[in-house]
Amino acid sequence: MLPVTHGNEFTRLMVLLYTLILLAACLLPFIYGMSSWLYLVAAVVLSGWFCLYAYWLWRDYSDLLARKTFRFSLIHLSLLFAALLIDHYL
């Protein structure tokens, strides 16, 4: 809905900003002591990679890059939860 109501450029900026907020939120389990360094490393690497995709999308939009960014968002979530589980049981 956002591209329809606010345009493509605004939507791309929001994707970048929300991805940066997501990076901060992904660090919370470590900050609150719910996980250890293993999760922290996974969260920083995965979220940094996701922020890079969002930055590329913001700077130079293409449908292919938008699909890749969406696909990586699914991978990001899956691997982040896997890291949290592995960290919990180690």
PyMOL Python script that loads the backbone (N, CA, C, O; Angstrom):
from pymol import cmd

cmd.read_pdbstr("""\
ATOM      1  N   MET A   1       0.806  -1.200   0.000  1.00  0.00           N
ATOM      2  CA  MET A   1       0.000   0.000   0.000  1.00  0.00           C
ATOM      3  C   MET A   1       0.852   1.268   0.000  1.00  0.00           C
ATOM      4  O   MET A   1       0.475   2.267  -0.611  1.00  0.00           O
ATOM      5  N   LEU A   2       1.979   1.232   0.671  1.00  0.00           N
ATOM      6  CA  LEU A   2       2.783   2.445   0.807  1.00  0.00           C
ATOM      7  C   LEU A   2       3.225   3.033  -0.534  1.00  0.00           C
ATOM      8  O   LEU A   2       3.155   4.251  -0.694  1.00  0.00           O
ATOM      9  N   PRO A   3       3.677   2.234  -1.505  1.00  0.00           N
ATOM     10  CA  PRO A   3       4.058   2.841  -2.786  1.00  0.00           C
ATOM     11  C   PRO A   3       2.880   3.527  -3.485  1.00  0.00           C
ATOM     12  O   PRO A   3       3.066   4.508  -4.204  1.00  0.00           O
ATOM     13  N   VAL A   4       1.683   3.013  -3.272  1.00  0.00           N
ATOM     14  CA  VAL A   4       0.510   3.602  -3.909  1.00  0.00           C
ATOM     15  C   VAL A   4       0.147   4.934  -3.255  1.00  0.00           C
ATOM     16  O   VAL A   4      -0.201   5.894  -3.942  1.00  0.00           O
ATOM     17  N   THR A   5       0.230   4.986  -1.922  1.00  0.00           N
ATOM     18  CA  THR A   5      -0.191   6.198  -1.216  1.00  0.00           C
ATOM     19  C   THR A   5       0.901   7.254  -1.093  1.00  0.00           C
ATOM     20  O   THR A   5       0.596   8.446  -1.069  1.00  0.00           O
ATOM     21  N   HIS A   6       2.173   6.842  -1.014  1.00  0.00           N
ATOM     22  CA  HIS A   6       3.248   7.804  -0.769  1.00  0.00           C
ATOM     23  C   HIS A   6       4.338   7.821  -1.838  1.00  0.00           C
ATOM     24  O   HIS A   6       5.228   8.670  -1.784  1.00  0.00           O
ATOM     25  N   GLY A   7       4.296   6.941  -2.772  1.00  0.00           N
ATOM     26  CA  GLY A   7       5.293   6.942  -3.842  1.00  0.00           C
ATOM     27  C   GLY A   7       6.455   5.996  -3.595  1.00  0.00           C
ATOM     28  O   GLY A   7       6.662   5.501  -2.487  1.00  0.00           O
ATOM     29  N   ASN A   8       7.204   5.764  -4.659  1.00  0.00           N
ATOM     30  CA  ASN A   8       8.288   4.797  -4.659  1.00  0.00           C
ATOM     31  C   ASN A   8       9.480   5.271  -3.819  1.00  0.00           C
ATOM     32  O   ASN A   8      10.037   4.490  -3.048  1.00  0.00           O
ATOM     33  N   GLU A   9       9.866   6.518  -3.957  1.00  0.00           N
ATOM     34  CA  GLU A   9      11.035   7.015  -3.229  1.00  0.00           C
ATOM     35  C   GLU A   9      10.823   6.979  -1.716  1.00  0.00           C
ATOM     36  O   GLU A   9      11.710   6.561  -0.972  1.00  0.00           O
ATOM     37  N   PHE A  10       9.653   7.413  -1.266  1.00  0.00           N
ATOM     38  CA  PHE A  10       9.349   7.398   0.163  1.00  0.00           C
ATOM     39  C   PHE A  10       9.346   5.966   0.696  1.00  0.00           C
ATOM     40  O   PHE A  10       9.842   5.709   1.793  1.00  0.00           O
ATOM     41  N   THR A  11       8.795   5.052  -0.067  1.00  0.00           N
ATOM     42  CA  THR A  11       8.747   3.646   0.342  1.00  0.00           C
ATOM     43  C   THR A  11      10.149   3.080   0.481  1.00  0.00           C
ATOM     44  O   THR A  11      10.436   2.367   1.443  1.00  0.00           O
ATOM     45  N   ARG A  12      11.021   3.383  -0.459  1.00  0.00           N
ATOM     46  CA  ARG A  12      12.399   2.896  -0.382  1.00  0.00           C
ATOM     47  C   ARG A  12      13.119   3.449   0.840  1.00  0.00           C
ATOM     48  O   ARG A  12      13.893   2.738   1.481  1.00  0.00           O
ATOM     49  N   LEU A  13      12.870   4.706   1.163  1.00  0.00           N
ATOM     50  CA  LEU A  13      13.466   5.288   2.360  1.00  0.00           C
ATOM     51  C   LEU A  13      12.946   4.593   3.615  1.00  0.00           C
ATOM     52  O   LEU A  13      13.715   4.324   4.538  1.00  0.00           O
ATOM     53  N   MET A  14      11.663   4.305   3.655  1.00  0.00           N
ATOM     54  CA  MET A  14      11.083   3.622   4.813  1.00  0.00           C
ATOM     55  C   MET A  14      11.644   2.212   4.970  1.00  0.00           C
ATOM     56  O   MET A  14      11.863   1.756   6.092  1.00  0.00           O
ATOM     57  N   VAL A  15      11.878   1.521   3.860  1.00  0.00           N
ATOM     58  CA  VAL A  15      12.495   0.193   3.916  1.00  0.00           C
ATOM     59  C   VAL A  15      13.864   0.296   4.579  1.00  0.00           C
ATOM     60  O   VAL A  15      14.198  -0.518   5.440  1.00  0.00           O
ATOM     61  N   LEU A  16      14.650   1.278   4.189  1.00  0.00           N
ATOM     62  CA  LEU A  16      15.981   1.461   4.771  1.00  0.00           C
ATOM     63  C   LEU A  16      15.885   1.792   6.263  1.00  0.00           C
ATOM     64  O   LEU A  16      16.594   1.192   7.071  1.00  0.00           O
ATOM     65  N   LEU A  17      15.031   2.722   6.632  1.00  0.00           N
ATOM     66  CA  LEU A  17      14.915   3.122   8.040  1.00  0.00           C
ATOM     67  C   LEU A  17      14.402   1.987   8.913  1.00  0.00           C
ATOM     68  O   LEU A  17      14.914   1.769  10.011  1.00  0.00           O
ATOM     69  N   TYR A  18      13.403   1.269   8.440  1.00  0.00           N
ATOM     70  CA  TYR A  18      12.875   0.149   9.229  1.00  0.00           C
ATOM     71  C   TYR A  18      13.883  -0.987   9.341  1.00  0.00           C
ATOM     72  O   TYR A  18      13.900  -1.706  10.340  1.00  0.00           O
ATOM     73  N   THR A  19      14.716  -1.151   8.332  1.00  0.00           N
ATOM     74  CA  THR A  19      15.752  -2.182   8.413  1.00  0.00           C
ATOM     75  C   THR A  19      16.803  -1.803   9.455  1.00  0.00           C
ATOM     76  O   THR A  19      17.315  -2.674  10.159  1.00  0.00           O
ATOM     77  N   LEU A  20      17.124  -0.530   9.559  1.00  0.00           N
ATOM     78  CA  LEU A  20      18.059  -0.082  10.597  1.00  0.00           C
ATOM     79  C   LEU A  20      17.461  -0.271  11.996  1.00  0.00           C
ATOM     80  O   LEU A  20      18.164  -0.649  12.933  1.00  0.00           O
ATOM     81  N   ILE A  21      16.161  -0.007  12.127  1.00  0.00           N
ATOM     82  CA  ILE A  21      15.487  -0.245  13.408  1.00  0.00           C
ATOM     83  C   ILE A  21      15.477  -1.738  13.721  1.00  0.00           C
ATOM     84  O   ILE A  21      15.640  -2.136  14.875  1.00  0.00           O
ATOM     85  N   LEU A  22      15.285  -2.560  12.695  1.00  0.00           N
ATOM     86  CA  LEU A  22      15.310  -4.012  12.883  1.00  0.00           C
ATOM     87  C   LEU A  22      16.676  -4.476  13.371  1.00  0.00           C
ATOM     88  O   LEU A  22      16.766  -5.374  14.208  1.00  0.00           O
ATOM     89  N   LEU A  23      17.738  -3.870  12.853  1.00  0.00           N
ATOM     90  CA  LEU A  23      19.082  -4.216  13.317  1.00  0.00           C
ATOM     91  C   LEU A  23      19.188  -3.986  14.826  1.00  0.00           C
ATOM     92  O   LEU A  23      19.715  -4.832  15.549  1.00  0.00           O
ATOM     93  N   ALA A  24      18.697  -2.861  15.292  1.00  0.00           N
ATOM     94  CA  ALA A  24      18.736  -2.572  16.731  1.00  0.00           C
ATOM     95  C   ALA A  24      17.890  -3.566  17.515  1.00  0.00           C
ATOM     96  O   ALA A  24      18.297  -4.022  18.583  1.00  0.00           O
ATOM     97  N   ALA A  25      16.724  -3.901  16.995  1.00  0.00           N
ATOM     98  CA  ALA A  25      15.844  -4.851  17.688  1.00  0.00           C
ATOM     99  C   ALA A  25      16.452  -6.247  17.738  1.00  0.00           C
ATOM    100  O   ALA A  25      16.233  -6.981  18.701  1.00  0.00           O
ATOM    101  N   CYS A  26      17.208  -6.619  16.721  1.00  0.00           N
ATOM    102  CA  CYS A  26      17.843  -7.937  16.696  1.00  0.00           C
ATOM    103  C   CYS A  26      18.952  -8.061  17.737  1.00  0.00           C
ATOM    104  O   CYS A  26      19.343  -9.172  18.095  1.00  0.00           O
ATOM    105  N   LEU A  27      19.452  -6.952  18.216  1.00  0.00           N
ATOM    106  CA  LEU A  27      20.498  -6.982  19.225  1.00  0.00           C
ATOM    107  C   LEU A  27      19.938  -7.116  20.644  1.00  0.00           C
ATOM    108  O   LEU A  27      20.690  -7.408  21.574  1.00  0.00           O
ATOM    109  N   LEU A  28      18.657  -6.911  20.817  1.00  0.00           N
ATOM    110  CA  LEU A  28      18.054  -6.926  22.150  1.00  0.00           C
ATOM    111  C   LEU A  28      18.214  -8.242  22.908  1.00  0.00           C
ATOM    112  O   LEU A  28      18.480  -8.195  24.109  1.00  0.00           O
ATOM    113  N   PRO A  29      18.068  -9.423  22.280  1.00  0.00           N
ATOM    114  CA  PRO A  29      18.288 -10.653  23.056  1.00  0.00           C
ATOM    115  C   PRO A  29      19.673 -10.722  23.700  1.00  0.00           C
ATOM    116  O   PRO A  29      19.812 -11.220  24.817  1.00  0.00           O
ATOM    117  N   PHE A  30      20.684 -10.230  23.008  1.00  0.00           N
ATOM    118  CA  PHE A  30      22.024 -10.220  23.594  1.00  0.00           C
ATOM    119  C   PHE A  30      22.121  -9.170  24.704  1.00  0.00           C
ATOM    120  O   PHE A  30      22.694  -9.432  25.762  1.00  0.00           O
ATOM    121  N   ILE A  31      21.567  -7.998  24.463  1.00  0.00           N
ATOM    122  CA  ILE A  31      21.642  -6.917  25.448  1.00  0.00           C
ATOM    123  C   ILE A  31      20.963  -7.311  26.749  1.00  0.00           C
ATOM    124  O   ILE A  31      21.459  -6.991  27.829  1.00  0.00           O
ATOM    125  N   TYR A  32      19.832  -8.003  26.657  1.00  0.00           N
ATOM    126  CA  TYR A  32      19.093  -8.414  27.851  1.00  0.00           C
ATOM    127  C   TYR A  32      19.587  -9.728  28.451  1.00  0.00           C
ATOM    128  O   TYR A  32      19.003 -10.219  29.418  1.00  0.00           O
ATOM    129  N   GLY A  33      20.643 -10.300  27.899  1.00  0.00           N
ATOM    130  CA  GLY A  33      21.233 -11.505  28.457  1.00  0.00           C
ATOM    131  C   GLY A  33      20.499 -12.789  28.112  1.00  0.00           C
ATOM    132  O   GLY A  33      20.700 -13.808  28.772  1.00  0.00           O
ATOM    133  N   MET A  34      19.665 -12.760  27.108  1.00  0.00           N
ATOM    134  CA  MET A  34      18.932 -13.954  26.692  1.00  0.00           C
ATOM    135  C   MET A  34      19.748 -14.844  25.763  1.00  0.00           C
ATOM    136  O   MET A  34      19.374 -15.989  25.509  1.00  0.00           O
ATOM    137  N   SER A  35      20.856 -14.325  25.258  1.00  0.00           N
ATOM    138  CA  SER A  35      21.685 -15.086  24.330  1.00  0.00           C
ATOM    139  C   SER A  35      23.143 -14.714  24.547  1.00  0.00           C
ATOM    140  O   SER A  35      23.470 -13.792  25.293  1.00  0.00           O
ATOM    141  N   SER A  36      24.011 -15.464  23.869  1.00  0.00           N
ATOM    142  CA  SER A  36      25.449 -15.226  24.046  1.00  0.00           C
ATOM    143  C   SER A  36      26.057 -14.658  22.767  1.00  0.00           C
ATOM    144  O   SER A  36      25.357 -14.159  21.886  1.00  0.00           O
ATOM    145  N   TRP A  37      27.375 -14.750  22.697  1.00  0.00           N
ATOM    146  CA  TRP A  37      28.114 -14.172  21.585  1.00  0.00           C
ATOM    147  C   TRP A  37      27.790 -14.817  20.246  1.00  0.00           C
ATOM    148  O   TRP A  37      27.860 -14.159  19.208  1.00  0.00           O
ATOM    149  N   LEU A  38      27.441 -16.083  20.258  1.00  0.00           N
ATOM    150  CA  LEU A  38      27.098 -16.759  19.002  1.00  0.00           C
ATOM    151  C   LEU A  38      25.922 -16.070  18.320  1.00  0.00           C
ATOM    152  O   LEU A  38      25.962 -15.785  17.122  1.00  0.00           O
ATOM    153  N   TYR A  39      24.877 -15.806  19.097  1.00  0.00           N
ATOM    154  CA  TYR A  39      23.718 -15.110  18.531  1.00  0.00           C
ATOM    155  C   TYR A  39      24.095 -13.696  18.104  1.00  0.00           C
ATOM    156  O   TYR A  39      23.660 -13.231  17.051  1.00  0.00           O
ATOM    157  N   LEU A  40      24.890 -13.018  18.900  1.00  0.00           N
ATOM    158  CA  LEU A  40      25.275 -11.646  18.576  1.00  0.00           C
ATOM    159  C   LEU A  40      25.991 -11.575  17.226  1.00  0.00           C
ATOM    160  O   LEU A  40      25.692 -10.705  16.408  1.00  0.00           O
ATOM    161  N   VAL A  41      26.918 -12.475  16.999  1.00  0.00           N
ATOM    162  CA  VAL A  41      27.645 -12.491  15.727  1.00  0.00           C
ATOM    163  C   VAL A  41      26.685 -12.741  14.569  1.00  0.00           C
ATOM    164  O   VAL A  41      26.750 -12.058  13.547  1.00  0.00           O
ATOM    165  N   ALA A  42      25.789 -13.723  14.729  1.00  0.00           N
ATOM    166  CA  ALA A  42      24.819 -14.021  13.675  1.00  0.00           C
ATOM    167  C   ALA A  42      23.905 -12.829  13.425  1.00  0.00           C
ATOM    168  O   ALA A  42      23.618 -12.501  12.274  1.00  0.00           O
ATOM    169  N   ALA A  43      23.445 -12.179  14.490  1.00  0.00           N
ATOM    170  CA  ALA A  43      22.535 -11.044  14.348  1.00  0.00           C
ATOM    171  C   ALA A  43      23.215  -9.867  13.655  1.00  0.00           C
ATOM    172  O   ALA A  43      22.611  -9.216  12.801  1.00  0.00           O
ATOM    173  N   VAL A  44      24.454  -9.594  14.013  1.00  0.00           N
ATOM    174  CA  VAL A  44      25.168  -8.468  13.405  1.00  0.00           C
ATOM    175  C   VAL A  44      25.442  -8.732  11.932  1.00  0.00           C
ATOM    176  O   VAL A  44      25.238  -7.854  11.094  1.00  0.00           O
ATOM    177  N   VAL A  45      25.902  -9.937  11.614  1.00  0.00           N
ATOM    178  CA  VAL A  45      26.215 -10.261  10.216  1.00  0.00           C
ATOM    179  C   VAL A  45      24.948 -10.266   9.362  1.00  0.00           C
ATOM    180  O   VAL A  45      24.908  -9.639   8.304  1.00  0.00           O
ATOM    181  N   LEU A  46      23.919 -10.970   9.819  1.00  0.00           N
ATOM    182  CA  LEU A  46      22.682 -11.051   9.031  1.00  0.00           C
ATOM    183  C   LEU A  46      21.999  -9.691   8.899  1.00  0.00           C
ATOM    184  O   LEU A  46      21.551  -9.325   7.812  1.00  0.00           O
ATOM    185  N   SER A  47      21.918  -8.952   9.983  1.00  0.00           N
ATOM    186  CA  SER A  47      21.257  -7.649   9.935  1.00  0.00           C
ATOM    187  C   SER A  47      22.079  -6.638   9.141  1.00  0.00           C
ATOM    188  O   SER A  47      21.520  -5.787   8.450  1.00  0.00           O
ATOM    189  N   GLY A  48      23.396  -6.728   9.236  1.00  0.00           N
ATOM    190  CA  GLY A  48      24.240  -5.855   8.426  1.00  0.00           C
ATOM    191  C   GLY A  48      24.065  -6.117   6.948  1.00  0.00           C
ATOM    192  O   GLY A  48      24.007  -5.187   6.143  1.00  0.00           O
ATOM    193  N   TRP A  49      23.982  -7.385   6.596  1.00  0.00           N
ATOM    194  CA  TRP A  49      23.759  -7.768   5.206  1.00  0.00           C
ATOM    195  C   TRP A  49      22.394  -7.272   4.727  1.00  0.00           C
ATOM    196  O   TRP A  49      22.268  -6.787   3.603  1.00  0.00           O
ATOM    197  N   PHE A  50      21.375  -7.391   5.576  1.00  0.00           N
ATOM    198  CA  PHE A  50      20.036  -6.929   5.241  1.00  0.00           C
ATOM    199  C   PHE A  50      20.036  -5.402   5.067  1.00  0.00           C
ATOM    200  O   PHE A  50      19.391  -4.888   4.153  1.00  0.00           O
ATOM    201  N   CYS A  51      20.740  -4.690   5.920  1.00  0.00           N
ATOM    202  CA  CYS A  51      20.843  -3.229   5.787  1.00  0.00           C
ATOM    203  C   CYS A  51      21.542  -2.853   4.482  1.00  0.00           C
ATOM    204  O   CYS A  51      21.194  -1.856   3.850  1.00  0.00           O
ATOM    205  N   LEU A  52      22.511  -3.642   4.089  1.00  0.00           N
ATOM    206  CA  LEU A  52      23.197  -3.394   2.824  1.00  0.00           C
ATOM    207  C   LEU A  52      22.234  -3.545   1.645  1.00  0.00           C
ATOM    208  O   LEU A  52      22.226  -2.712   0.739  1.00  0.00           O
ATOM    209  N   TYR A  53      21.431  -4.597   1.657  1.00  0.00           N
ATOM    210  CA  TYR A  53      20.404  -4.765   0.626  1.00  0.00           C
ATOM    211  C   TYR A  53      19.457  -3.575   0.612  1.00  0.00           C
ATOM    212  O   TYR A  53      19.129  -3.061  -0.457  1.00  0.00           O
ATOM    213  N   ALA A  54      19.012  -3.129   1.784  1.00  0.00           N
ATOM    214  CA  ALA A  54      18.081  -2.003   1.875  1.00  0.00           C
ATOM    215  C   ALA A  54      18.734  -0.716   1.353  1.00  0.00           C
ATOM    216  O   ALA A  54      18.078   0.098   0.703  1.00  0.00           O
ATOM    217  N   TYR A  55      20.009  -0.541   1.640  1.00  0.00           N
ATOM    218  CA  TYR A  55      20.727   0.640   1.143  1.00  0.00           C
ATOM    219  C   TYR A  55      20.806   0.612  -0.384  1.00  0.00           C
ATOM    220  O   TYR A  55      20.542   1.614  -1.048  1.00  0.00           O
ATOM    221  N   TRP A  56      21.172  -0.550  -0.931  1.00  0.00           N
ATOM    222  CA  TRP A  56      21.231  -0.670  -2.396  1.00  0.00           C
ATOM    223  C   TRP A  56      19.875  -0.392  -3.018  1.00  0.00           C
ATOM    224  O   TRP A  56      19.783   0.274  -4.049  1.00  0.00           O
ATOM    225  N   LEU A  57      18.832  -0.898  -2.399  1.00  0.00           N
ATOM    226  CA  LEU A  57      17.475  -0.686  -2.904  1.00  0.00           C
ATOM    227  C   LEU A  57      17.118   0.796  -2.861  1.00  0.00           C
ATOM    228  O   LEU A  57      16.500   1.315  -3.791  1.00  0.00           O
ATOM    229  N   TRP A  58      17.501   1.469  -1.795  1.00  0.00           N
ATOM    230  CA  TRP A  58      17.220   2.895  -1.652  1.00  0.00           C
ATOM    231  C   TRP A  58      17.959   3.719  -2.710  1.00  0.00           C
ATOM    232  O   TRP A  58      17.399   4.648  -3.293  1.00  0.00           O
ATOM    233  N   ARG A  59      19.227   3.364  -2.947  1.00  0.00           N
ATOM    234  CA  ARG A  59      20.040   4.143  -3.879  1.00  0.00           C
ATOM    235  C   ARG A  59      19.722   3.864  -5.345  1.00  0.00           C
ATOM    236  O   ARG A  59      19.707   4.788  -6.158  1.00  0.00           O
ATOM    237  N   ASP A  60      19.470   2.612  -5.690  1.00  0.00           N
ATOM    238  CA  ASP A  60      19.315   2.249  -7.099  1.00  0.00           C
ATOM    239  C   ASP A  60      18.243   1.172  -7.229  1.00  0.00           C
ATOM    240  O   ASP A  60      18.558  -0.018  -7.242  1.00  0.00           O
ATOM    241  N   TYR A  61      16.992   1.579  -7.323  1.00  0.00           N
ATOM    242  CA  TYR A  61      15.875   0.638  -7.342  1.00  0.00           C
ATOM    243  C   TYR A  61      15.822  -0.162  -8.642  1.00  0.00           C
ATOM    244  O   TYR A  61      16.047   0.361  -9.734  1.00  0.00           O
ATOM    245  N   SER A  62      15.517  -1.444  -8.481  1.00  0.00           N
ATOM    246  CA  SER A  62      15.143  -2.291  -9.614  1.00  0.00           C
ATOM    247  C   SER A  62      14.213  -3.375  -9.074  1.00  0.00           C
ATOM    248  O   SER A  62      14.280  -3.736  -7.899  1.00  0.00           O
ATOM    249  N   ASP A  63      13.358  -3.880  -9.932  1.00  0.00           N
ATOM    250  CA  ASP A  63      12.447  -4.944  -9.500  1.00  0.00           C
ATOM    251  C   ASP A  63      13.213  -6.183  -9.052  1.00  0.00           C
ATOM    252  O   ASP A  63      12.827  -6.846  -8.089  1.00  0.00           O
ATOM    253  N   LEU A  64      14.293  -6.488  -9.748  1.00  0.00           N
ATOM    254  CA  LEU A  64      15.108  -7.648  -9.385  1.00  0.00           C
ATOM    255  C   LEU A  64      15.709  -7.480  -7.991  1.00  0.00           C
ATOM    256  O   LEU A  64      15.686  -8.412  -7.187  1.00  0.00           O
ATOM    257  N   LEU A  65      16.239  -6.306  -7.708  1.00  0.00           N
ATOM    258  CA  LEU A  65      16.814  -6.053  -6.394  1.00  0.00           C
ATOM    259  C   LEU A  65      15.740  -6.066  -5.304  1.00  0.00           C
ATOM    260  O   LEU A  65      15.998  -6.522  -4.190  1.00  0.00           O
ATOM    261  N   ALA A  66      14.559  -5.579  -5.611  1.00  0.00           N
ATOM    262  CA  ALA A  66      13.457  -5.614  -4.641  1.00  0.00           C
ATOM    263  C   ALA A  66      13.092  -7.061  -4.304  1.00  0.00           C
ATOM    264  O   ALA A  66      12.846  -7.386  -3.142  1.00  0.00           O
ATOM    265  N   ARG A  67      13.058  -7.922  -5.314  1.00  0.00           N
ATOM    266  CA  ARG A  67      12.775  -9.345  -5.072  1.00  0.00           C
ATOM    267  C   ARG A  67      13.883  -9.998  -4.245  1.00  0.00           C
ATOM    268  O   ARG A  67      13.602 -10.787  -3.342  1.00  0.00           O
ATOM    269  N   LYS A  68      15.137  -9.672  -4.550  1.00  0.00           N
ATOM    270  CA  LYS A  68      16.259 -10.220  -3.789  1.00  0.00           C
ATOM    271  C   LYS A  68      16.216  -9.759  -2.335  1.00  0.00           C
ATOM    272  O   LYS A  68      16.503 -10.535  -1.424  1.00  0.00           O
ATOM    273  N   THR A  69      15.859  -8.502  -2.123  1.00  0.00           N
ATOM    274  CA  THR A  69      15.761  -7.972  -0.768  1.00  0.00           C
ATOM    275  C   THR A  69      14.654  -8.679  -0.002  1.00  0.00           C
ATOM    276  O   THR A  69      14.841  -9.042   1.159  1.00  0.00           O
ATOM    277  N   PHE A  70      13.512  -8.879  -0.631  1.00  0.00           N
ATOM    278  CA  PHE A  70      12.420  -9.604   0.012  1.00  0.00           C
ATOM    279  C   PHE A  70      12.834 -11.038   0.333  1.00  0.00           C
ATOM    280  O   PHE A  70      12.576 -11.535   1.429  1.00  0.00           O
ATOM    281  N   ARG A  71      13.472 -11.691  -0.619  1.00  0.00           N
ATOM    282  CA  ARG A  71      13.926 -13.067  -0.409  1.00  0.00           C
ATOM    283  C   ARG A  71      14.913 -13.130   0.755  1.00  0.00           C
ATOM    284  O   ARG A  71      14.856 -14.053   1.568  1.00  0.00           O
ATOM    285  N   PHE A  72      15.812 -12.160   0.837  1.00  0.00           N
ATOM    286  CA  PHE A  72      16.772 -12.160   1.935  1.00  0.00           C
ATOM    287  C   PHE A  72      16.089 -11.888   3.267  1.00  0.00           C
ATOM    288  O   PHE A  72      16.554 -12.367   4.301  1.00  0.00           O
ATOM    289  N   SER A  73      14.998 -11.133   3.268  1.00  0.00           N
ATOM    290  CA  SER A  73      14.287 -10.893   4.525  1.00  0.00           C
ATOM    291  C   SER A  73      13.764 -12.204   5.109  1.00  0.00           C
ATOM    292  O   SER A  73      13.749 -12.382   6.327  1.00  0.00           O
ATOM    293  N   LEU A  74      13.343 -13.105   4.254  1.00  0.00           N
ATOM    294  CA  LEU A  74      12.881 -14.417   4.720  1.00  0.00           C
ATOM    295  C   LEU A  74      14.046 -15.247   5.243  1.00  0.00           C
ATOM    296  O   LEU A  74      13.927 -15.922   6.265  1.00  0.00           O
ATOM    297  N   ILE A  75      15.170 -15.194   4.540  1.00  0.00           N
ATOM    298  CA  ILE A  75      16.373 -15.909   4.979  1.00  0.00           C
ATOM    299  C   ILE A  75      16.876 -15.332   6.292  1.00  0.00           C
ATOM    300  O   ILE A  75      17.268 -16.075   7.192  1.00  0.00           O
ATOM    301  N   HIS A  76      16.867 -14.018   6.404  1.00  0.00           N
ATOM    302  CA  HIS A  76      17.315 -13.327   7.615  1.00  0.00           C
ATOM    303  C   HIS A  76      16.540 -13.819   8.821  1.00  0.00           C
ATOM    304  O   HIS A  76      17.133 -14.188   9.835  1.00  0.00           O
ATOM    305  N   LEU A  77      15.233 -13.826   8.722  1.00  0.00           N
ATOM    306  CA  LEU A  77      14.396 -14.242   9.844  1.00  0.00           C
ATOM    307  C   LEU A  77      14.638 -15.704  10.210  1.00  0.00           C
ATOM    308  O   LEU A  77      14.762 -16.039  11.388  1.00  0.00           O
ATOM    309  N   SER A  78      14.705 -16.564   9.216  1.00  0.00           N
ATOM    310  CA  SER A  78      14.912 -17.990   9.465  1.00  0.00           C
ATOM    311  C   SER A  78      16.259 -18.261  10.134  1.00  0.00           C
ATOM    312  O   SER A  78      16.329 -18.999  11.117  1.00  0.00           O
ATOM    313  N   LEU A  79      17.309 -17.673   9.611  1.00  0.00           N
ATOM    314  CA  LEU A  79      18.643 -17.905  10.173  1.00  0.00           C
ATOM    315  C   LEU A  79      18.806 -17.256  11.546  1.00  0.00           C
ATOM    316  O   LEU A  79      19.531 -17.770  12.398  1.00  0.00           O
ATOM    317  N   LEU A  80      18.140 -16.140  11.755  1.00  0.00           N
ATOM    318  CA  LEU A  80      18.208 -15.488  13.059  1.00  0.00           C
ATOM    319  C   LEU A  80      17.544 -16.347  14.134  1.00  0.00           C
ATOM    320  O   LEU A  80      18.083 -16.501  15.229  1.00  0.00           O
ATOM    321  N   PHE A  81      16.379 -16.903  13.822  1.00  0.00           N
ATOM    322  CA  PHE A  81      15.719 -17.797  14.777  1.00  0.00           C
ATOM    323  C   PHE A  81      16.527 -19.072  14.986  1.00  0.00           C
ATOM    324  O   PHE A  81      16.598 -19.585  16.102  1.00  0.00           O
ATOM    325  N   ALA A  82      17.137 -19.586  13.920  1.00  0.00           N
ATOM    326  CA  ALA A  82      17.984 -20.767  14.051  1.00  0.00           C
ATOM    327  C   ALA A  82      19.180 -20.471  14.965  1.00  0.00           C
ATOM    328  O   ALA A  82      19.542 -21.296  15.803  1.00  0.00           O
ATOM    329  N   ALA A  83      19.782 -19.308  14.803  1.00  0.00           N
ATOM    330  CA  ALA A  83      20.914 -18.921  15.652  1.00  0.00           C
ATOM    331  C   ALA A  83      20.482 -18.798  17.105  1.00  0.00           C
ATOM    332  O   ALA A  83      21.230 -19.174  18.007  1.00  0.00           O
ATOM    333  N   LEU A  84      19.298 -18.281  17.336  1.00  0.00           N
ATOM    334  CA  LEU A  84      18.786 -18.151  18.690  1.00  0.00           C
ATOM    335  C   LEU A  84      18.556 -19.520  19.324  1.00  0.00           C
ATOM    336  O   LEU A  84      18.854 -19.723  20.501  1.00  0.00           O
ATOM    337  N   LEU A  85      18.026 -20.454  18.544  1.00  0.00           N
ATOM    338  CA  LEU A  85      17.812 -21.815  19.050  1.00  0.00           C
ATOM    339  C   LEU A  85      19.140 -22.528  19.332  1.00  0.00           C
ATOM    340  O   LEU A  85      19.316 -23.130  20.391  1.00  0.00           O
ATOM    341  N   ILE A  86      20.057 -22.452  18.385  1.00  0.00           N
ATOM    342  CA  ILE A  86      21.359 -23.095  18.562  1.00  0.00           C
ATOM    343  C   ILE A  86      22.076 -22.502  19.759  1.00  0.00           C
ATOM    344  O   ILE A  86      22.673 -23.224  20.557  1.00  0.00           O
ATOM    345  N   ASP A  87      22.018 -21.185  19.881  1.00  0.00           N
ATOM    346  CA  ASP A  87      22.658 -20.518  21.020  1.00  0.00           C
ATOM    347  C   ASP A  87      22.047 -20.953  22.347  1.00  0.00           C
ATOM    348  O   ASP A  87      22.757 -21.095  23.342  1.00  0.00           O
ATOM    349  N   HIS A  88      20.760 -21.159  22.364  1.00  0.00           N
ATOM    350  CA  HIS A  88      20.072 -21.567  23.579  1.00  0.00           C
ATOM    351  C   HIS A  88      20.492 -22.970  24.031  1.00  0.00           C
ATOM    352  O   HIS A  88      20.655 -23.219  25.226  1.00  0.00           O
ATOM    353  N   TYR A  89      20.664 -23.879  23.076  1.00  0.00           N
ATOM    354  CA  TYR A  89      20.957 -25.264  23.420  1.00  0.00           C
ATOM    355  C   TYR A  89      22.448 -25.589  23.518  1.00  0.00           C
ATOM    356  O   TYR A  89      22.802 -26.729  23.820  1.00  0.00           O
ATOM    357  N   LEU A  90      23.321 -24.627  23.274  1.00  0.00           N
ATOM    358  CA  LEU A  90      24.766 -24.885  23.418  1.00  0.00           C
ATOM    359  C   LEU A  90      25.256 -24.554  24.789  1.00  0.00           C
ATOM    360  O   LEU A  90      26.442 -24.712  25.076  1.00  0.00           O
TER     361      LEU A  90
END
""", "prot")
cmd.dss("prot")
cmd.show_as("cartoon", "prot")
cmd.util.cbc("prot")
cmd.orient("prot")
